[in-house]
């Protein structure tokens, strides 16, 4: 299957990164190479792009798409390791970092990957297929309490308790092995009126399980902090999120890095010594245009936030 992924808000990302033609840039989520292609078009031969992806199929697809460029370094790893990745490449600072946190169209549409509630496939959802934990392990191995917690917290699903209970009851009879088996259980757990309203009834639960399998939220704070620490003065970090949990984490972390002082409000002089590390460029997130949403419905929930590094000799706390 061809690796397809439509780059979300590509023009806004490139504008937001304020690219220097001889700079070094990191695409933390290489995917099919769409955003990377846009960055490379702005770079001179002296510029450099580091493309990171934990999915080897994405790496291979990007290598093919970007084959005309010889200033790309491909890294098959998780962007949580950005600090070590750059260190291993002998790079101290970069001029921009981009992370598109969405699941690629290829991963959603490739049935065997088990990400989609629209295709029947073995429960998997691993972005890195070498990881041990899969959706099958979560659905069949987690306690009812833990299932309820992740479905409520990561999926923001109000029927989390019923869904978790239905899963546990069903797996006591037979293990739940496929996406459609899980979809049927979720549909049975959600009242008919709620099923008829809003998005697909399995959307939130599938999102929650995918986040748990790939530990998506756990790595965001560390990635932002490490990424900002790797930026040159004036370098920018741009992050595209696709649901409120991700967006809230990025918004709050940017805000914290812009105003890190922990002294009580009444203190006339800062005693904690923590200095601002970034200037937030996007007070409100950038969202796709109506035209983009119409041509690519998967962009509907995307939000882009950008911050710029302020020079400080100290490292982050």
Secondary structure, 3 states (H helix, E strand, C coil): CCCCCCCCCHHHHHHHHCCCCCCEEEECCCCCCHHHHHHHHHCCCCCEEEEEECCHHHHHHHHHHCCCCCCEEEEECCHHHHHHHHHHCCCCCEEEEEEECCCCHHHHHCHHHCCCCCCCCECCCCCCCCCCCCHHHHHHHCCHHHHHHHHHHHHCCCCHHHHHHHHHHHHCCCCCCEHHHHHHHHHHHCCHHHHHCCCCCCHHHHHHHHHHHHCCCCCHHHHHHHHHHCEEEEEEEEEEECCHHHHHHHHHHHHHHHCCCCCCCCCCCCCCCCCCCEEECCCCCECCCHHHHHHCHHHCCCEEEEEEECCCCCCCC
